[in-house]
Amino acid sequence: MNIRQTLGVVLLICAAVSAAEPYPPIAVTVPPPGDALQPEQRTKLTADLAAVEKRLAGVDEPDIEIFAKAVRFALDFDEFYRKNDVAKAENLLKLAGERLDALAAGNKSWLTQHGNLVVGYRSTVDNTIQPFGLEIPEDLDTSKPVPLFVWLHGRGDKVTDLHFVTRCLTGHAPISPHVKNAIIVHPLGRQCIGYKSAGEIDVLDVIAEVKKRYNIDDNRIALCGFSMGGAGAWQTGAHYADQFCVVHAGAGFVDVARFLHLDPQTVPAIQRKMWHVYNVEDYVRNLFNIPVIAYSGEIDKQKLAADIMEAAYKAEGRTLPHLIGPGMGHKYHPDTLVEVMKFVNDAVAKGRDPRPQTVHVQTRVLRYGKKYDVAVLAQQKLYEDTRLDVQFGDNTRVTTKNVAAFSLGRKPKVVTIDGQKIDYADAADGRFELDGGKWVARVDHTSGLVKARGLEGPIDDAFLSPFLIVKPSGKSDDALFEQWVQFELAHTIRHWRAAFRGNPRVKMDTEITDDDIARYNLVCYGDEKTNKVIARYAKQLPMKLRDGHHVNLFIYPNPANPKKYIVLNSGPTFREADDKNNSLQNPKLGDWAVIDIETAPDDKSPGKVLDAGVFDQRWRLLAR
């Protein structure tokens, strides 16, 4: 029995605990199951993989572990779609053996390899191995700083680790012929989650890993992508604009409603609010910090993305360079690609200014509210359009919108904020806040809980940094609640493995240490009667855990370590139905939700959503 079948049985068993009827199992959407692996092939591959995994025991070498992981996940989730896919798995195990031999001989020969190379790193998010591909020109001189081109791949439901790694061993990005004297890197981005959540962190982590290995020029990093990769370039570029010298987005999407032709009024209010986390036009001014160029095929439906961004630029008095491939559908026109890459290469040659005189910040959330050395520290209204524009000089001029506090990393003599002049010497730590309608320079003496970057919710925010799932050691007397907890716990683990391409950290509540509390966001399942970690903090949480069969899911600063989160009874809030289209893979429930568990969990929600919302700036329930 393979893992897909096993997990289905586990979900059914968990559902059957003293309950009248088990919950229907939830089918995996991405990746879809394949049927090209014959039983005798599975037996042989399993044995060959076991031999490699035995050699890997005690070895911490992500560059080798990527191959074993790719085959393990392919076996677990039936990721064999064509007859030659078995040969792919056999080849990766062969490569693992070769690298293990080299390692045993004290020679990591692949580290000096040029051409196509696939390596890996260990993600801090879930401690799992993630692969990435490299294209290194044979004649590249890496003794001096070189540019880095980040290429984000398009959607591929079936392009799992096995197929991604195989492709990166010999394949090339569409931009490759136009890139000289530079390295191209291909992040997996957790495969097919639209470069959101752990996918966006993967892109940033891969860049950091490449910098560790090679002499990369920090000021010459280009971000490029097409289709889902174009969406990733728009989102990642807008959210982290100060990290790149240029962004190129081909096709893709930049919003939900227009891309999917949805009537927003048919969508729950909390979901519409959560759209603002990733809707790119809400962050358009960030893109004014760097050169950006869009590409669309003339008859491509995804031309809509660049059209929306063109309008967003125009509304701000700017013009977006947007090149169109004549007669093209969803692909590059070769002549137009030459023009695109001339723009990109010119920007790379010029490089990034790490301390620009003019800085634009636009955001809906604090996570994305820092550009260069300018940061939004607090908002007046959460999830509303927030802007901070700074012109540095002897009299630095700042204009704001919806900003309650911000910081500057430079020390001009005088700062004028929204027309109000302040002596910068008064700002000991470069922090300014709004007090009674007036801007004041003030050292941060905020006490108590307050939302901050990396500690503001929603529930999904817990899964962009290191987290640990905490299982209950007890069993509830309420049969339906017990059934629901066990089902949702198993679902979270399975969905993370299938869609996020990793194995989450999992511990029993009785095993949690002070080190765990210090290092991780704790994702706890159960209630104060079944989970000892929840019991420890229940009286310090802002909501009770449940009222009968109405269960409260929420995120909150951990009372034992307010720099980390505690999450109650929820994994990432988008589910299998949302995996069918990357634009839907957004937070769904805000900071908290009330779930009626008498309605069975399905591929859309963990039950019937009775209510959902966000806490205020001080992590309190908003008046309703």
MOMOGI-V999611 format. One record per residue. N is the residue number from 0. OMEGA is omega in degrees with one decimal (none if undefined). BURIAL is + if it has 9 or more other C-alpha atoms within 8 Angstrom, else -. Layout:
# MOMOGI-V999611
n=N omega=OMEGA burial=BURIAL
n=N omega=OMEGA burial=BURIAL
This chain:
# MOMOGI-V999611
n=0 omega=-179.8 burial=-
n=1 omega=-173.3 burial=+
n=2 omega=178.7 burial=+
n=3 omega=178.5 burial=+
n=4 omega=-178.9 burial=-
n=5 omega=-178.6 burial=+
n=6 omega=176.5 burial=+
n=7 omega=177.8 burial=+
n=8 omega=178.7 burial=-
n=9 omega=-179.8 burial=+
n=10 omega=179.8 burial=+
n=11 omega=178.7 burial=+
n=12 omega=179.4 burial=+
n=13 omega=-177.1 burial=+
n=14 omega=-171.2 burial=+
n=15 omega=-175.9 burial=+
n=16 omega=174.2 burial=+
n=17 omega=-178.9 burial=-
n=18 omega=-177.5 burial=+
n=19 omega=-178.6 burial=-
n=20 omega=177.4 burial=-
n=21 omega=174.5 burial=+
n=22 omega=173.7 burial=+
n=23 omega=178.3 burial=-
n=24 omega=179.4 burial=-
n=25 omega=-177.5 burial=-
n=26 omega=174.4 burial=-
n=27 omega=179.1 burial=+
n=28 omega=179.4 burial=+
n=29 omega=-1.4 burial=+
n=30 omega=175.9 burial=+
n=31 omega=179.8 burial=+
n=32 omega=174.1 burial=+
n=33 omega=-178.5 burial=+
n=34 omega=-174.6 burial=-
n=35 omega=-177.7 burial=+
n=36 omega=179.4 burial=+
n=37 omega=-176.4 burial=-
n=38 omega=-178.8 burial=-
n=39 omega=176.2 burial=-
n=40 omega=177.4 burial=+
n=41 omega=-179.1 burial=+
n=42 omega=-179.1 burial=-
n=43 omega=179.7 burial=-
n=44 omega=180.0 burial=+
n=45 omega=178.8 burial=+
n=46 omega=179.6 burial=-
n=47 omega=178.2 burial=+
n=48 omega=179.6 burial=+
n=49 omega=179.4 burial=-
n=50 omega=178.1 burial=-
n=51 omega=-179.7 burial=+
n=52 omega=177.0 burial=+
n=53 omega=178.2 burial=-
n=54 omega=-179.0 burial=-
n=55 omega=-178.1 burial=+
n=56 omega=-179.8 burial=-
n=57 omega=178.7 burial=-
n=58 omega=176.6 burial=-
n=59 omega=-177.6 burial=-
n=60 omega=-177.9 burial=-
n=61 omega=-179.0 burial=+
n=62 omega=176.6 burial=+
n=63 omega=-176.9 burial=+
n=64 omega=179.1 burial=+
n=65 omega=-177.0 burial=+
n=66 omega=178.7 burial=+
n=67 omega=179.0 burial=+
n=68 omega=-178.6 burial=+
n=69 omega=-179.4 burial=+
n=70 omega=178.6 burial=+
n=71 omega=-179.6 burial=+
n=72 omega=178.4 burial=+
n=73 omega=176.7 burial=+
n=74 omega=-176.4 burial=+
n=75 omega=-174.0 burial=+
n=76 omega=175.4 burial=+
n=77 omega=-175.6 burial=+
n=78 omega=177.3 burial=+
n=79 omega=-171.3 burial=+
n=80 omega=179.0 burial=+
n=81 omega=-176.4 burial=-
n=82 omega=-176.9 burial=-
n=83 omega=177.8 burial=-
n=84 omega=176.5 burial=+
n=85 omega=178.3 burial=+
n=86 omega=176.9 burial=-
n=87 omega=-178.9 burial=+
n=88 omega=179.3 burial=+
n=89 omega=-179.6 burial=+
n=90 omega=179.6 burial=-
n=91 omega=176.9 burial=+
n=92 omega=176.4 burial=+
n=93 omega=178.3 burial=-
n=94 omega=177.0 burial=+
n=95 omega=178.6 burial=+
n=96 omega=-179.9 burial=+
n=97 omega=179.5 burial=-
n=98 omega=175.7 burial=+
n=99 omega=177.3 burial=+
n=100 omega=179.8 burial=-
n=101 omega=179.5 burial=+
n=102 omega=179.7 burial=+
n=103 omega=179.2 burial=-
n=104 omega=179.7 burial=-
n=105 omega=-175.3 burial=-
n=106 omega=176.0 burial=-
n=107 omega=-171.2 burial=-
n=108 omega=-177.5 burial=-
n=109 omega=-176.9 burial=-
n=110 omega=178.5 burial=-
n=111 omega=-177.1 burial=-
n=112 omega=171.1 burial=-
n=113 omega=-173.4 burial=+
n=114 omega=178.0 burial=+
n=115 omega=-178.2 burial=+
n=116 omega=174.9 burial=+
n=117 omega=-179.6 burial=+
n=118 omega=-177.7 burial=+
n=119 omega=176.3 burial=+
n=120 omega=179.1 burial=+
n=121 omega=-177.9 burial=+
n=122 omega=175.5 burial=+
n=123 omega=-177.1 burial=-
n=124 omega=-177.4 burial=+
n=125 omega=177.5 burial=+
n=126 omega=179.5 burial=+
n=127 omega=-178.6 burial=+
n=128 omega=177.2 burial=+
n=129 omega=-178.2 burial=+
n=130 omega=167.8 burial=+
n=131 omega=-178.6 burial=+
n=132 omega=178.5 burial=+
n=133 omega=168.4 burial=+
n=134 omega=-176.4 burial=+
n=135 omega=-179.6 burial=+
n=136 omega=-177.2 burial=+
n=137 omega=-175.5 burial=-
n=138 omega=-177.2 burial=-
n=139 omega=176.6 burial=-
n=140 omega=-177.6 burial=-
n=141 omega=175.9 burial=-
n=142 omega=176.4 burial=-
n=143 omega=-177.1 burial=-
n=144 omega=-179.8 burial=-
n=145 omega=177.0 burial=+
n=146 omega=175.8 burial=+
n=147 omega=174.6 burial=+
n=148 omega=178.8 burial=+
n=149 omega=-179.7 burial=+
n=150 omega=179.2 burial=+
n=151 omega=-176.3 burial=+
n=152 omega=177.6 burial=+
n=153 omega=-179.3 burial=+
n=154 omega=174.9 burial=+
n=155 omega=-178.6 burial=-
n=156 omega=-176.7 burial=+
n=157 omega=-178.4 burial=+
n=158 omega=178.9 burial=+
n=159 omega=-178.5 burial=+
n=160 omega=-177.9 burial=+
n=161 omega=-174.7 burial=+
n=162 omega=177.2 burial=+
n=163 omega=-179.5 burial=+
n=164 omega=179.1 burial=+
n=165 omega=-179.9 burial=+
n=166 omega=-177.8 burial=-
n=167 omega=179.1 burial=+
n=168 omega=-176.9 burial=+
n=169 omega=-172.5 burial=-
n=170 omega=-178.6 burial=-
n=171 omega=174.4 burial=-
n=172 omega=176.8 burial=-
n=173 omega=-178.6 burial=-
n=174 omega=-171.9 burial=-
n=175 omega=-178.6 burial=-
n=176 omega=-175.3 burial=-
n=177 omega=-178.9 burial=-
n=178 omega=-179.6 burial=-
n=179 omega=173.8 burial=-
n=180 omega=-179.5 burial=+
n=181 omega=175.1 burial=+
n=182 omega=171.8 burial=+
n=183 omega=177.8 burial=+
n=184 omega=-180.0 burial=+
n=185 omega=172.9 burial=+
n=186 omega=171.2 burial=+
n=187 omega=-179.3 burial=+
n=188 omega=-176.1 burial=+
n=189 omega=171.6 burial=+
n=190 omega=-166.1 burial=+
n=191 omega=175.6 burial=+
n=192 omega=171.1 burial=+
n=193 omega=-178.8 burial=+
n=194 omega=174.6 burial=+
n=195 omega=175.6 burial=+
n=196 omega=179.7 burial=+
n=197 omega=178.0 burial=+
n=198 omega=178.1 burial=+
n=199 omega=177.4 burial=+
n=200 omega=177.0 burial=+
n=201 omega=179.1 burial=+
n=202 omega=-179.6 burial=+
n=203 omega=-179.4 burial=-
n=204 omega=178.2 burial=+
n=205 omega=177.2 burial=+
n=206 omega=179.5 burial=+
n=207 omega=180.0 burial=-
n=208 omega=177.8 burial=+
n=209 omega=178.2 burial=+
n=210 omega=178.2 burial=+
n=211 omega=-172.6 burial=-
n=212 omega=-172.8 burial=-
n=213 omega=-179.1 burial=-
n=214 omega=-175.6 burial=+
n=215 omega=175.1 burial=+
n=216 omega=-177.9 burial=+
n=217 omega=-174.7 burial=-
n=218 omega=178.6 burial=+
n=219 omega=176.6 burial=+
n=220 omega=-178.6 burial=+
n=221 omega=178.5 burial=+
n=222 omega=-177.4 burial=+
n=223 omega=175.9 burial=+
n=224 omega=-178.6 burial=+
n=225 omega=179.9 burial=+
n=226 omega=174.8 burial=+
n=227 omega=175.6 burial=+
n=228 omega=174.1 burial=+
n=229 omega=174.8 burial=+
n=230 omega=178.1 burial=+
n=231 omega=178.2 burial=+
n=232 omega=176.4 burial=+
n=233 omega=-175.4 burial=+
n=234 omega=-177.5 burial=+
n=235 omega=178.0 burial=+
n=236 omega=-179.5 burial=+
n=237 omega=-178.6 burial=+
n=238 omega=-174.1 burial=+
n=239 omega=-173.1 burial=+
n=240 omega=-176.0 burial=+
n=241 omega=-179.8 burial=+
n=242 omega=-171.5 burial=-
n=243 omega=175.6 burial=+
n=244 omega=179.2 burial=+
n=245 omega=175.5 burial=+
n=246 omega=171.9 burial=+
n=247 omega=178.6 burial=+
n=248 omega=175.4 burial=+
n=249 omega=179.5 burial=+
n=250 omega=179.2 burial=+
n=251 omega=178.6 burial=+
n=252 omega=-179.4 burial=+
n=253 omega=178.3 burial=+
n=254 omega=179.9 burial=+
n=255 omega=-169.0 burial=+
n=256 omega=-177.0 burial=+
n=257 omega=-179.9 burial=-
n=258 omega=-177.6 burial=+
n=259 omega=179.3 burial=-
n=260 omega=179.7 burial=-
n=261 omega=168.4 burial=+
n=262 omega=-175.9 burial=-
n=263 omega=-177.3 burial=-
n=264 omega=176.9 burial=-
n=265 omega=-176.8 burial=-
n=266 omega=179.3 burial=-
n=267 omega=-175.8 burial=-
n=268 omega=-178.1 burial=-
n=269 omega=178.0 burial=+
n=270 omega=177.1 burial=+
n=271 omega=177.5 burial=+
n=272 omega=-178.2 burial=-
n=273 omega=174.8 burial=+
n=274 omega=-175.0 burial=+
n=275 omega=177.8 burial=+
n=276 omega=-174.4 burial=-
n=277 omega=176.5 burial=+
n=278 omega=-167.9 burial=+
n=279 omega=-177.6 burial=+
n=280 omega=175.5 burial=+
n=281 omega=-177.5 burial=+
n=282 omega=-169.5 burial=+
n=283 omega=-175.6 burial=+
n=284 omega=175.0 burial=+
n=285 omega=-177.9 burial=+
n=286 omega=177.4 burial=+
n=287 omega=179.6 burial=-
n=288 omega=-173.0 burial=+
n=289 omega=173.1 burial=+
n=290 omega=179.0 burial=+
n=291 omega=175.4 burial=+
n=292 omega=179.7 burial=+
n=293 omega=173.8 burial=+
n=294 omega=173.8 burial=+
n=295 omega=166.6 burial=+
n=296 omega=-174.5 burial=+
n=297 omega=-176.4 burial=+
n=298 omega=178.5 burial=+
n=299 omega=177.0 burial=+
n=300 omega=-179.1 burial=-
n=301 omega=170.8 burial=+
n=302 omega=179.6 burial=+
n=303 omega=-177.7 burial=+
n=304 omega=-179.3 burial=+
n=305 omega=176.9 burial=+
n=306 omega=178.0 burial=-
n=307 omega=-178.9 burial=+
n=308 omega=174.0 burial=+
n=309 omega=179.7 burial=+
n=310 omega=178.8 burial=-
n=311 omega=175.3 burial=+
n=312 omega=-176.9 burial=+
n=313 omega=179.7 burial=+
n=314 omega=178.9 burial=-
n=315 omega=178.6 burial=-
n=316 omega=-179.3 burial=-
n=317 omega=177.2 burial=-
n=318 omega=177.6 burial=-
n=319 omega=171.5 burial=+
n=320 omega=-175.2 burial=-
n=321 omega=-179.3 burial=+
n=322 omega=-174.8 burial=+
n=323 omega=177.7 burial=+
n=324 omega=-175.8 burial=+
n=325 omega=177.3 burial=-
n=326 omega=-175.0 burial=-
n=327 omega=168.2 burial=+
n=328 omega=-173.9 burial=+
n=329 omega=176.2 burial=+
n=330 omega=179.6 burial=-
n=331 omega=164.3 burial=+
n=332 omega=-174.2 burial=+
n=333 omega=-179.8 burial=-
n=334 omega=180.0 burial=-
n=335 omega=177.2 burial=+
n=336 omega=175.6 burial=+
n=337 omega=179.1 burial=+
n=338 omega=178.8 burial=-
n=339 omega=-174.7 burial=+
n=340 omega=172.6 burial=+
n=341 omega=177.2 burial=-
n=342 omega=-177.5 burial=+
n=343 omega=-178.1 burial=+
n=344 omega=176.2 burial=+
n=345 omega=179.2 burial=-
n=346 omega=178.0 burial=+
n=347 omega=178.9 burial=+
n=348 omega=179.0 burial=-
n=349 omega=177.8 burial=-
n=350 omega=-179.6 burial=+
n=351 omega=170.7 burial=+
n=352 omega=-176.1 burial=-
n=353 omega=178.3 burial=-
n=354 omega=-177.1 burial=-
n=355 omega=179.0 burial=-
n=356 omega=178.0 burial=-
n=357 omega=-179.2 burial=+
n=358 omega=177.1 burial=+
n=359 omega=174.6 burial=+
n=360 omega=173.6 burial=+
n=361 omega=-175.5 burial=+
n=362 omega=169.7 burial=+
n=363 omega=-178.5 burial=+
n=364 omega=-176.8 burial=+
n=365 omega=-179.4 burial=+
n=366 omega=-176.0 burial=-
n=367 omega=-174.0 burial=+
n=368 omega=178.6 burial=+
n=369 omega=173.9 burial=+
n=370 omega=-176.9 burial=+
n=371 omega=-179.3 burial=-
n=372 omega=178.6 burial=+
n=373 omega=-174.7 burial=+
n=374 omega=168.2 burial=+
n=375 omega=-177.9 burial=+
n=376 omega=179.7 burial=+
n=377 omega=178.5 burial=+
n=378 omega=173.3 burial=+
n=379 omega=177.9 burial=-
n=380 omega=-177.6 burial=-
n=381 omega=176.2 burial=+
n=382 omega=174.6 burial=-
n=383 omega=179.7 burial=-
n=384 omega=-175.2 burial=+
n=385 omega=-174.9 burial=+
n=386 omega=177.1 burial=+
n=387 omega=-179.1 burial=+
n=388 omega=-173.6 burial=+
n=389 omega=171.5 burial=+
n=390 omega=-176.9 burial=+
n=391 omega=178.5 burial=+
n=392 omega=177.0 burial=-
n=393 omega=171.3 burial=-
n=394 omega=-177.5 burial=+
n=395 omega=-177.3 burial=+
n=396 omega=-177.5 burial=+
n=397 omega=171.1 burial=+
n=398 omega=-174.6 burial=+
n=399 omega=170.4 burial=+
n=400 omega=177.9 burial=-
n=401 omega=178.6 burial=+
n=402 omega=176.0 burial=+
n=403 omega=176.8 burial=+
n=404 omega=177.8 burial=+
n=405 omega=178.0 burial=+
n=406 omega=174.2 burial=+
n=407 omega=-178.9 burial=+
n=408 omega=178.1 burial=-
n=409 omega=-173.1 burial=-
n=410 omega=173.1 burial=-
n=411 omega=-178.4 burial=+
n=412 omega=-175.7 burial=+
n=413 omega=175.6 burial=+
n=414 omega=174.3 burial=+
n=415 omega=-175.7 burial=+
n=416 omega=-178.7 burial=+
n=417 omega=178.1 burial=-
n=418 omega=-179.1 burial=-
n=419 omega=-175.8 burial=-
n=420 omega=-179.5 burial=-
n=421 omega=174.3 burial=+
n=422 omega=-174.9 burial=+
n=423 omega=-179.1 burial=+
n=424 omega=179.6 burial=-
n=425 omega=-176.7 burial=-
n=426 omega=-173.8 burial=+
n=427 omega=-179.7 burial=+
n=428 omega=177.3 burial=-
n=429 omega=-175.5 burial=+
n=430 omega=177.8 burial=+
n=431 omega=177.1 burial=+
n=432 omega=-179.9 burial=+
n=433 omega=-177.9 burial=+
n=434 omega=-179.8 burial=-
n=435 omega=179.1 burial=-
n=436 omega=179.5 burial=-
n=437 omega=175.6 burial=-
n=438 omega=178.0 burial=+
n=439 omega=172.9 burial=+
n=440 omega=-170.8 burial=+
n=441 omega=171.0 burial=+
n=442 omega=-176.1 burial=+
n=443 omega=175.3 burial=-
n=444 omega=-178.8 burial=-
n=445 omega=177.3 burial=-
n=446 omega=-179.4 burial=-
n=447 omega=-177.9 burial=-
n=448 omega=176.1 burial=-
n=449 omega=179.4 burial=+
n=450 omega=-178.3 burial=+
n=451 omega=179.5 burial=+
n=452 omega=-177.7 burial=+
n=453 omega=179.4 burial=-
n=454 omega=-176.3 burial=+
n=455 omega=-172.1 burial=+
n=456 omega=-2.1 burial=+
n=457 omega=-179.2 burial=+
n=458 omega=-175.3 burial=+
n=459 omega=-178.7 burial=+
n=460 omega=-179.7 burial=+
n=461 omega=-173.3 burial=+
n=462 omega=173.0 burial=+
n=463 omega=178.4 burial=+
n=464 omega=-173.6 burial=+
n=465 omega=-179.4 burial=+
n=466 omega=-178.9 burial=+
n=467 omega=177.0 burial=+
n=468 omega=-177.7 burial=+
n=469 omega=-178.5 burial=+
n=470 omega=177.6 burial=+
n=471 omega=176.1 burial=+
n=472 omega=-179.8 burial=+
n=473 omega=179.2 burial=-
n=474 omega=-177.0 burial=-
n=475 omega=173.4 burial=+
n=476 omega=178.9 burial=-
n=477 omega=-173.2 burial=-
n=478 omega=-178.3 burial=+
n=479 omega=178.7 burial=+
n=480 omega=178.1 burial=+
n=481 omega=178.0 burial=+
n=482 omega=-177.2 burial=+
n=483 omega=-179.0 burial=+
n=484 omega=-177.6 burial=+
n=485 omega=178.4 burial=+
n=486 omega=-177.8 burial=+
n=487 omega=175.8 burial=+
n=488 omega=178.7 burial=+
n=489 omega=179.9 burial=+
n=490 omega=-179.6 burial=+
n=491 omega=-179.6 burial=+
n=492 omega=-178.6 burial=+
n=493 omega=-178.7 burial=+
n=494 omega=177.7 burial=+
n=495 omega=-179.9 burial=+
n=496 omega=-174.0 burial=+
n=497 omega=-172.3 burial=+
n=498 omega=-176.6 burial=+
n=499 omega=172.4 burial=+
n=500 omega=178.1 burial=+
n=501 omega=174.5 burial=+
n=502 omega=-179.2 burial=+
n=503 omega=172.4 burial=+
n=504 omega=179.8 burial=+
n=505 omega=175.0 burial=-
n=506 omega=169.9 burial=+
n=507 omega=179.6 burial=+
n=508 omega=-179.1 burial=+
n=509 omega=-176.1 burial=-
n=510 omega=-174.5 burial=-
n=511 omega=-177.7 burial=+
n=512 omega=174.9 burial=-
n=513 omega=178.3 burial=-
n=514 omega=176.5 burial=-
n=515 omega=-179.5 burial=+
n=516 omega=-179.3 burial=+
n=517 omega=-169.3 burial=-
n=518 omega=-167.0 burial=-
n=519 omega=161.3 burial=+
n=520 omega=-177.5 burial=+
n=521 omega=-179.0 burial=+
n=522 omega=-167.7 burial=+
n=523 omega=176.8 burial=+
n=524 omega=-178.9 burial=+
n=525 omega=175.8 burial=+
n=526 omega=-175.1 burial=+
n=527 omega=179.4 burial=+
n=528 omega=-175.0 burial=+
n=529 omega=-175.9 burial=+
n=530 omega=-174.3 burial=+
n=531 omega=177.7 burial=+
n=532 omega=177.2 burial=+
n=533 omega=-179.5 burial=+
n=534 omega=-177.9 burial=+
n=535 omega=-172.7 burial=-
n=536 omega=-170.5 burial=+
n=537 omega=-176.6 burial=+
n=538 omega=-179.2 burial=-
n=539 omega=-179.0 burial=-
n=540 omega=-171.7 burial=+
n=541 omega=-179.2 burial=-
n=542 omega=171.8 burial=-
n=543 omega=-169.9 burial=-
n=544 omega=178.2 burial=+
n=545 omega=173.6 burial=-
n=546 omega=-174.3 burial=-
n=547 omega=-178.9 burial=-
n=548 omega=169.7 burial=+
n=549 omega=-173.9 burial=+
n=550 omega=178.3 burial=+
n=551 omega=171.6 burial=+
n=552 omega=177.2 burial=+
n=553 omega=175.3 burial=+
n=554 omega=-174.8 burial=+
n=555 omega=173.9 burial=+
n=556 omega=-179.6 burial=+
n=557 omega=-179.0 burial=+
n=558 omega=-179.8 burial=-
n=559 omega=178.1 burial=-
n=560 omega=-173.8 burial=+
n=561 omega=174.7 burial=+
n=562 omega=177.0 burial=-
n=563 omega=-179.7 burial=+
n=564 omega=158.7 burial=+
n=565 omega=-179.7 burial=+
n=566 omega=-179.0 burial=+
n=567 omega=167.6 burial=+
n=568 omega=177.3 burial=+
n=569 omega=166.7 burial=+
n=570 omega=173.0 burial=-
n=571 omega=-167.7 burial=+
n=572 omega=168.7 burial=+
n=573 omega=-171.5 burial=+
n=574 omega=-170.3 burial=+
n=575 omega=178.3 burial=+
n=576 omega=179.6 burial=+
n=577 omega=179.6 burial=+
n=578 omega=-179.5 burial=+
n=579 omega=177.7 burial=+
n=580 omega=-174.0 burial=-
n=581 omega=-179.2 burial=+
n=582 omega=-178.9 burial=+
n=583 omega=-173.7 burial=+
n=584 omega=-177.7 burial=+
n=585 omega=170.6 burial=+
n=586 omega=-174.9 burial=+
n=587 omega=-167.0 burial=+
n=588 omega=-179.7 burial=+
n=589 omega=179.7 burial=+
n=590 omega=-175.9 burial=+
n=591 omega=176.8 burial=+
n=592 omega=174.9 burial=+
n=593 omega=-174.2 burial=+
n=594 omega=171.9 burial=+
n=595 omega=-174.7 burial=+
n=596 omega=171.9 burial=+
n=597 omega=168.6 burial=-
n=598 omega=-174.0 burial=-
n=599 omega=172.2 burial=+
n=600 omega=176.6 burial=+
n=601 omega=-176.3 burial=+
n=602 omega=-179.7 burial=+
n=603 omega=-175.2 burial=+
n=604 omega=-179.6 burial=+
n=605 omega=-177.3 burial=+
n=606 omega=176.9 burial=+
n=607 omega=-179.8 burial=+
n=608 omega=-179.1 burial=+
n=609 omega=-178.4 burial=-
n=610 omega=178.1 burial=-
n=611 omega=-179.1 burial=+
n=612 omega=178.9 burial=+
n=613 omega=171.8 burial=+
n=614 omega=178.8 burial=+
n=615 omega=-175.7 burial=+
n=616 omega=179.1 burial=-
n=617 omega=175.5 burial=+
n=618 omega=176.0 burial=+
n=619 omega=174.7 burial=-
n=620 omega=178.0 burial=-
n=621 omega=175.1 burial=-
n=622 omega=-177.0 burial=-
n=623 omega=none burial=-
